[in-house]
């Protein structure tokens, strides 16, 4: 978007992948990359700028170790934090990354007071609550990428099984961005057909056993990628760029981002991913999607898991 500014905090594998995705997709008119490791941020920004001629739209790219590079940003995406190691859960990272966030948010707010803040650093649900409390901003302006990527993973698996395009699959992962997340099978469809009714050659394609295994595959997808290459970065970069576009273009796109809930499904004070309308200025509305009894129980389990972690951190 011409005239818009995206600031990415953290020049690690996730932050640089997000900046790269935003550049080639034309997500923002200016992309600023900030990291305490100034030479790294400057080098990454220079590498991106050298290829900007070949991007979808003209964009200015800057970067450095001075937080002033974020000045006047419309959207700030925070990717800085301790790295998730092999076998380590996202919630294990909580204490370290909350402390990092406590140092980051005040100077960011000074330089980008009107920005929408998107957390990508894990555990993103816990950090969303922390960021909102530190900043004092309304929930619609401080949220996380949540299960946007997990939903993409789910749809990719289902599309491969059904032999259709990913865009024809309508299904979402919700809850915690982590081990207690789950799919909303009760409302999932391929085109207009309920997923449990999808057949091929007269046979039901999505059996209960397959759906259960697929849900677990999505939950464990990040661990599998981390075990093989040490980090997840490309897909989260692309999904983060999509969120940025919804914010800067005013798309009013329905995306399963994670916001601090205020009574939805009887849950408050915890950030969970639910289909939400994302547009200019932030999250306009969290949709109370119909759920069956099992899904409601799973959502409450996600909330309880996150609340227990928050309590250990004094949140």
DRENZALUM-411918 format. One record per residue (C-alpha): x, y, z; residue in one letter. Coordinates in pm, 1 decimal, padded with zeros to 6 digits. Layout:
<atoms>
+----------+----------+----------+------+
|     east |    north |       up | resn |
+----------+----------+----------+------+
|        X |        Y |        Z |    a |
...
+----------+----------+----------+------+
</atoms>
This chain:
<atoms>
+----------+----------+----------+------+
|     east |    north |       up | resn |
+----------+----------+----------+------+
|  00000.0 |  00000.0 |  00000.0 |    x |
|  00159.8 |  00332.0 | -00108.3 |    x |
|  00214.4 |  00572.7 |  00179.6 |    x |
|  00182.6 |  00304.2 |  00446.2 |    x |
|  00459.5 |  00189.4 |  00678.8 |    x |
|  00525.0 | -00153.8 |  00823.8 |    x |
|  00779.4 | -00195.4 |  01102.3 |    x |
|  00910.4 | -00544.1 |  01173.0 |    x |
|  01077.0 | -00586.2 |  01511.9 |    x |
|  01332.6 | -00864.8 |  01503.0 |    x |
|  01564.0 | -00950.3 |  01214.3 |    x |
|  01579.0 | -01322.6 |  01277.2 |    x |
|  01446.1 | -01588.9 |  01043.6 |    x |
|  01080.3 | -01503.2 |  01106.6 |    x |
|  01116.0 | -01125.0 |  01091.7 |    x |
|  01321.2 | -01127.5 |  00773.9 |    x |
|  01089.9 | -01380.4 |  00608.3 |    x |
|  00792.8 | -01160.4 |  00693.0 |    x |
|  00968.4 | -00851.4 |  00559.7 |    x |
|  01059.3 | -01040.0 |  00241.8 |    x |
|  00703.0 | -01164.9 |  00196.0 |    x |
|  00567.6 | -00812.9 |  00251.9 |    x |
|  00812.6 | -00675.1 | -00004.0 |    x |
|  00738.8 | -00919.7 | -00284.2 |    x |
|  00362.1 | -00902.1 | -00220.8 |    x |
|  00355.9 | -00521.6 | -00209.6 |    x |
|  00203.5 | -00523.7 |  00138.3 |    x |
|  00334.9 | -00180.2 |  00244.2 |    x |
|  00493.4 |  00129.7 |  00092.4 |    x |
|  00776.1 |  00134.1 |  00346.6 |    x |
|  00922.6 | -00161.5 |  00533.2 |    x |
|  01144.0 | -00092.2 |  00834.9 |    x |
|  01339.8 | -00371.8 |  01001.2 |    x |
|  01457.5 | -00314.9 |  01359.7 |    x |
|  01686.2 | -00536.8 |  01566.3 |    x |
|  01923.9 | -00479.0 |  01856.9 |    x |
|  02185.4 | -00644.9 |  01635.2 |    x |
|  02232.7 | -00338.8 |  01416.3 |    x |
|  02470.5 | -00490.5 |  01157.0 |    x |
|  02229.1 | -00780.0 |  01104.4 |    x |
|  01926.4 | -00551.3 |  01060.9 |    x |
|  02116.7 | -00319.3 |  00828.2 |    x |
|  02245.7 | -00607.5 |  00616.8 |    x |
|  01904.9 | -00774.1 |  00590.6 |    x |
|  01742.0 | -00444.5 |  00491.1 |    x |
|  02011.9 | -00381.2 |  00231.8 |    x |
|  01969.7 | -00729.9 |  00086.9 |    x |
|  01594.1 | -00673.0 |  00056.7 |    x |
|  01637.9 | -00326.3 | -00091.8 |    x |
|  01873.2 | -00458.3 | -00358.8 |    x |
|  01591.2 | -00674.0 | -00494.2 |    x |
|  01308.0 | -00424.0 | -00456.7 |    x |
|  01308.0 | -00357.8 | -00832.1 |    x |
|  01163.5 | -00704.6 | -00881.2 |    x |
|  00886.9 | -00678.0 | -00618.6 |    x |
|  00516.3 | -00651.9 | -00695.1 |    x |
|  00515.3 | -00280.3 | -00611.8 |    x |
|  00773.3 | -00015.5 | -00535.2 |    x |
|  00864.9 | -00009.1 | -00166.2 |    x |
|  01128.8 |  00164.3 |  00042.8 |    x |
|  01324.2 | -00065.5 |  00273.9 |    x |
|  01522.5 |  00051.6 |  00573.7 |    x |
|  01667.9 | -00112.5 |  00881.3 |    x |
|  01899.3 | -00073.4 |  01175.8 |    x |
|  01961.0 | -00103.3 |  01546.4 |    x |
|  01804.8 |  00229.6 |  01641.6 |    x |
|  01439.7 |  00191.0 |  01733.3 |    x |
|  01369.7 |  00523.7 |  01562.6 |    x |
|  01342.8 |  00329.4 |  01233.1 |    x |
|  00992.5 |  00233.4 |  01352.0 |    x |
|  00885.3 |  00600.1 |  01374.9 |    x |
|  00534.4 |  00660.0 |  01242.9 |    x |
|  00462.6 |  00298.5 |  01152.2 |    x |
|  00100.9 |  00209.4 |  01076.7 |    x |
|  00156.0 | -00154.9 |  01168.9 |    x |
|  00423.9 | -00295.9 |  01398.8 |    x |
|  00484.2 | -00669.8 |  01381.8 |    x |
|  00685.3 | -00806.9 |  01673.5 |    x |
|  00888.9 | -01117.6 |  01596.8 |    x |
|  01174.5 | -01060.4 |  01843.8 |    x |
|  01222.6 | -01315.5 |  02117.5 |    x |
|  01394.6 | -01631.4 |  02230.1 |    x |
|  01395.0 | -01906.2 |  01969.2 |    x |
|  01184.4 | -02221.1 |  02012.6 |    x |
|  01419.6 | -02520.0 |  02035.2 |    x |
|  01358.4 | -02877.3 |  01925.6 |    x |
|  01094.0 | -03037.6 |  02148.1 |    x |
|  01025.5 | -02715.6 |  02337.8 |    x |
|  00664.1 | -02605.9 |  02364.4 |    x |
|  00563.7 | -02250.8 |  02285.8 |    x |
|  00450.6 | -02200.3 |  02644.8 |    x |
|  00800.0 | -02289.0 |  02772.8 |    x |
|  00920.0 | -01966.6 |  02610.1 |    x |
|  00674.5 | -01750.1 |  02799.7 |    x |
|  00882.8 | -01604.8 |  03081.5 |    x |
|  01178.1 | -01501.2 |  02867.5 |    x |
|  00969.3 | -01342.4 |  02597.2 |    x |
|  00740.2 | -01154.1 |  02835.0 |    x |
|  01050.8 | -00986.0 |  02979.1 |    x |
|  01168.7 | -00894.1 |  02630.1 |    x |
|  00825.7 | -00748.5 |  02555.6 |    x |
|  00833.3 | -00538.4 |  02872.3 |    x |
|  01146.4 | -00369.0 |  02740.0 |    x |
|  01022.4 | -00331.7 |  02382.9 |    x |
|  00669.7 | -00196.0 |  02413.1 |    x |
|  00728.5 |  00143.3 |  02584.4 |    x |
|  00983.0 |  00277.0 |  02329.1 |    x |
|  00778.9 |  00137.2 |  02041.0 |    x |
|  00468.2 |  00316.2 |  02166.0 |    x |
|  00662.2 |  00642.7 |  02184.2 |    x |
|  00756.4 |  00617.9 |  01817.9 |    x |
|  00444.3 |  00454.7 |  01676.1 |    x |
|  00159.9 |  00557.7 |  01908.6 |    x |
| -00111.6 |  00511.8 |  01646.3 |    x |
|  00003.7 |  00175.0 |  01513.5 |    x |
| -00169.1 | -00159.4 |  01527.2 |    x |
|  00057.6 | -00409.0 |  01704.1 |    x |
|  00071.2 | -00769.3 |  01584.7 |    x |
|  00253.0 | -01028.6 |  01795.2 |    x |
|  00418.0 | -01319.3 |  01616.2 |    x |
|  00668.1 | -01407.5 |  01889.4 |    x |
|  00568.2 | -01721.3 |  02080.2 |    x |
|  00381.4 | -01798.7 |  02293.3 |    x |
|  00180.4 | -01541.1 |  02103.7 |    x |
| -00143.9 | -01578.0 |  02301.7 |    x |
|  00022.7 | -01513.3 |  02637.8 |    x |
|  00228.8 | -01230.9 |  02489.5 |    x |
| -00084.5 | -01069.3 |  02347.3 |    x |
| -00227.3 | -01038.1 |  02698.3 |    x |
|  00105.4 | -00904.4 |  02825.8 |    x |
|  00135.8 | -00655.1 |  02539.3 |    x |
| -00212.8 | -00520.2 |  02592.3 |    x |
| -00153.3 | -00472.6 |  02963.3 |    x |
|  00186.2 | -00309.3 |  02909.3 |    x |
|  00058.4 | -00077.8 |  02636.5 |    x |
| -00288.4 |  00001.0 |  02768.1 |    x |
| -00413.7 | -00013.5 |  02409.2 |    x |
| -00757.3 | -00155.2 |  02327.8 |    x |
| -00769.9 | -00524.0 |  02237.8 |    x |
| -00849.6 | -00450.5 |  01874.1 |    x |
| -00509.5 | -00280.3 |  01831.2 |    x |
| -00295.7 | -00545.0 |  02003.5 |    x |
| -00340.3 | -00899.5 |  01880.1 |    x |
| -00138.1 | -01190.2 |  01751.1 |    x |
| -00111.0 | -01391.4 |  01432.2 |    x |
| -00277.1 | -01669.4 |  01627.6 |    x |
| -00383.5 | -01970.6 |  01422.1 |    x |
| -00374.3 | -01802.6 |  01081.0 |    x |
| -00080.7 | -02025.1 |  00984.5 |    x |
| -00227.5 | -02332.3 |  01154.8 |    x |
| -00545.6 | -02280.4 |  00954.1 |    x |
| -00339.7 | -02263.8 |  00635.6 |    x |
| -00171.0 | -02590.9 |  00730.1 |    x |
| -00509.5 | -02751.3 |  00791.7 |    x |
| -00657.1 | -02632.9 |  00463.4 |    x |
| -00350.2 | -02750.9 |  00272.0 |    x |
| -00383.2 | -03101.9 |  00414.4 |    x |
| -00757.4 | -03118.3 |  00346.6 |    x |
| -00719.3 | -02983.4 | -00006.5 |    x |
| -00456.6 | -03246.3 | -00087.5 |    x |
| -00686.5 | -03520.3 |  00040.9 |    x |
| -00990.3 | -03394.5 | -00150.9 |    x |
| -00803.5 | -03303.6 | -00468.6 |    x |
| -00931.3 | -02945.1 | -00472.1 |    x |
| -00771.3 | -02602.0 | -00448.9 |    x |
| -00682.5 | -02475.0 | -00103.0 |    x |
| -00908.5 | -02174.1 | -00161.4 |    x |
| -01206.9 | -02411.7 | -00186.7 |    x |
| -01152.9 | -02543.6 |  00166.5 |    x |
| -01330.0 | -02356.4 |  00445.0 |    x |
| -01204.3 | -02478.5 |  00781.1 |    x |
| -01032.2 | -02314.3 |  01076.0 |    x |
| -00801.8 | -02402.7 |  01361.2 |    x |
| -00896.1 | -02213.0 |  01677.0 |    x |
| -00799.0 | -02178.6 |  02042.1 |    x |
| -00439.4 | -02161.1 |  02158.9 |    x |
| -00167.9 | -02125.8 |  01896.8 |    x |
| -00010.1 | -02437.5 |  02037.5 |    x |
| -00074.6 | -02785.6 |  02165.4 |    x |
| -00441.0 | -02734.9 |  02264.7 |    x |
| -00554.0 | -02583.3 |  01934.3 |    x |
| -00826.1 | -02769.0 |  01746.5 |    x |
| -01025.1 | -02759.5 |  01420.2 |    x |
| -01388.3 | -02653.9 |  01393.0 |    x |
| -01505.2 | -02963.6 |  01206.9 |    x |
| -01872.6 | -02891.0 |  01273.8 |    x |
| -01867.4 | -02593.5 |  01037.5 |    x |
| -01595.1 | -02706.5 |  00794.7 |    x |
| -01686.6 | -02732.8 |  00426.9 |    x |
| -01533.4 | -02791.2 |  00087.0 |    x |
| -01716.1 | -02548.2 | -00134.3 |    x |
| -02072.4 | -02573.5 | -00000.4 |    x |
| -02039.2 | -02939.2 |  00106.5 |    x |
| -01992.2 | -03021.0 |  00476.8 |    x |
| -01655.3 | -03187.1 |  00510.6 |    x |
| -01795.4 | -03501.2 |  00669.5 |    x |
| -02024.9 | -03543.7 |  00366.3 |    x |
| -01750.8 | -03513.7 |  00102.6 |    x |
| -01731.2 | -03832.6 | -00102.2 |    x |
| -01523.1 | -03978.2 | -00383.9 |    x |
| -01636.6 | -04286.6 | -00574.7 |    x |
| -01926.5 | -04322.0 | -00336.2 |    x |
| -01695.0 | -04343.8 | -00033.9 |    x |
| -01669.2 | -04092.4 |  00246.3 |    x |
| -01327.6 | -03927.1 |  00221.0 |    x |
| -01298.3 | -03762.6 |  00561.2 |    x |
| -01355.6 | -04037.2 |  00814.9 |    x |
| -01345.3 | -03963.0 |  01188.4 |    x |
| -01006.4 | -04137.3 |  01202.9 |    x |
| -00864.9 | -03923.6 |  00923.2 |    x |
| -00997.6 | -03600.4 |  01074.6 |    x |
| -00848.5 | -03686.5 |  01412.8 |    x |
| -00509.5 | -03768.6 |  01258.7 |    x |
| -00515.6 | -03450.7 |  01051.2 |    x |
| -00584.9 | -03235.5 |  01356.5 |    x |
| -00279.5 | -03388.1 |  01524.9 |    x |
| -00069.9 | -03336.9 |  01212.2 |    x |
| -00148.5 | -02965.1 |  01226.4 |    x |
| -00064.4 | -02942.5 |  01596.4 |    x |
|  00270.1 | -03113.5 |  01539.6 |    x |
|  00353.9 | -02945.4 |  01208.8 |    x |
|  00580.0 | -02680.1 |  01360.4 |    x |
|  00769.0 | -02936.6 |  01567.0 |    x |
|  00830.7 | -03141.3 |  01252.2 |    x |
|  00965.5 | -02840.4 |  01062.7 |    x |
|  01180.9 | -02729.8 |  01356.7 |    x |
|  01324.3 | -03081.8 |  01392.5 |    x |
|  01428.4 | -03079.7 |  01027.7 |    x |
|  01552.7 | -02722.9 |  00971.5 |    x |
|  01567.3 | -02554.0 |  01310.1 |    x |
|  01286.9 | -02300.2 |  01264.1 |    x |
|  00961.3 | -02222.0 |  01090.3 |    x |
|  00988.5 | -01902.6 |  00890.1 |    x |
|  00855.5 | -01894.4 |  00532.4 |    x |
|  00493.4 | -01984.3 |  00602.5 |    x |
|  00464.8 | -01759.4 |  00907.6 |    x |
|  00622.1 | -01481.3 |  00702.0 |    x |
|  00357.2 | -01520.3 |  00433.8 |    x |
|  00069.8 | -01543.2 |  00680.5 |    x |
|  00201.4 | -01238.9 |  00866.8 |    x |
|  00215.0 | -01041.9 |  00542.5 |    x |
| -00147.5 | -01136.8 |  00476.1 |    x |
| -00250.2 | -00993.7 |  00813.5 |    x |
| -00057.2 | -00674.0 |  00739.5 |    x |
| -00239.6 | -00639.5 |  00407.6 |    x |
| -00578.5 | -00679.2 |  00574.8 |    x |
| -00486.1 | -00397.6 |  00813.7 |    x |
| -00336.2 | -00155.7 |  00562.1 |    x |
| -00583.7 | -00215.2 |  00280.3 |    x |
| -00891.3 | -00227.1 |  00498.6 |    x |
| -00983.3 | -00570.2 |  00364.7 |    x |
| -01216.5 | -00662.7 |  00650.3 |    x |
| -01088.8 | -01016.7 |  00601.3 |    x |
| -01203.5 | -01298.3 |  00828.1 |    x |
| -00885.2 | -01440.2 |  00982.0 |    x |
| -00837.9 | -01651.1 |  01298.5 |    x |
| -00617.3 | -01404.4 |  01485.2 |    x |
| -00579.5 | -01408.3 |  01862.7 |    x |
| -00725.5 | -01122.9 |  02066.3 |    x |
| -00793.3 | -01081.2 |  02436.9 |    x |
| -01151.0 | -01200.2 |  02477.1 |    x |
| -01414.2 | -01004.7 |  02666.1 |    x |
| -01701.1 | -01245.9 |  02721.9 |    x |
| -01710.9 | -01442.2 |  02396.6 |    x |
| -01818.4 | -01798.3 |  02478.9 |    x |
| -01810.7 | -01693.3 |  02844.1 |    x |
| -01433.0 | -01638.6 |  02835.2 |    x |
| -01256.9 | -01315.8 |  02935.7 |    x |
| -00901.4 | -01200.5 |  02995.6 |    x |
| -00740.2 | -01469.5 |  02781.3 |    x |
| -00624.3 | -01433.5 |  02420.9 |    x |
| -00752.6 | -01707.9 |  02192.2 |    x |
| -00773.6 | -01743.0 |  01815.9 |    x |
| -01121.9 | -01718.9 |  01669.7 |    x |
| -01240.8 | -01613.4 |  01323.5 |    x |
| -01230.4 | -01233.0 |  01336.4 |    x |
| -01289.5 | -00941.2 |  01101.2 |    x |
| -00951.3 | -00773.9 |  01043.7 |    x |
| -00934.8 | -00439.0 |  00866.1 |    x |
| -00806.1 | -00085.3 |  00892.7 |    x |
| -00734.6 | -00004.2 |  01256.3 |    x |
| -00727.4 | -00362.1 |  01381.8 |    x |
| -00974.9 | -00632.5 |  01476.3 |    x |
| -01325.5 | -00500.5 |  01418.7 |    x |
| -01515.2 | -00800.1 |  01548.0 |    x |
| -01456.3 | -01145.1 |  01696.6 |    x |
| -01708.7 | -01381.5 |  01541.5 |    x |
| -01891.8 | -01619.9 |  01772.5 |    x |
| -01886.9 | -01912.1 |  01531.2 |    x |
| -02131.7 | -02194.4 |  01608.7 |    x |
| -01956.4 | -02480.1 |  01789.9 |    x |
| -02073.4 | -02821.2 |  01902.8 |    x |
| -02035.5 | -02930.6 |  02265.1 |    x |
| -01699.1 | -03096.7 |  02206.2 |    x |
| -01558.7 | -02786.3 |  02040.8 |    x |
| -01681.7 | -02561.9 |  02319.9 |    x |
| -01515.6 | -02790.7 |  02573.3 |    x |
| -01191.8 | -02780.9 |  02372.9 |    x |
| -01202.7 | -02399.8 |  02360.0 |    x |
| -01243.4 | -02381.0 |  02735.9 |    x |
| -00955.6 | -02626.1 |  02777.9 |    x |
| -00737.7 | -02397.0 |  02565.1 |    x |
| -00840.2 | -02102.2 |  02780.3 |    x |
| -00764.1 | -02291.0 |  03102.8 |    x |
| -00421.4 | -02396.9 |  02973.6 |    x |
| -00327.1 | -02041.2 |  02884.0 |    x |
| -00468.5 | -01900.8 |  03206.1 |    x |
| -00251.8 | -02140.8 |  03408.0 |    x |
|  00059.7 | -02019.5 |  03226.5 |    x |
| -00042.5 | -01656.7 |  03274.5 |    x |
| -00084.0 | -01712.4 |  03647.3 |    x |
|  00270.4 | -01847.9 |  03677.9 |    x |
|  00390.9 | -01526.2 |  03513.2 |    x |
|  00178.3 | -01299.9 |  03728.5 |    x |
| -00042.6 | -01191.5 |  03437.2 |    x |
+----------+----------+----------+------+
</atoms>
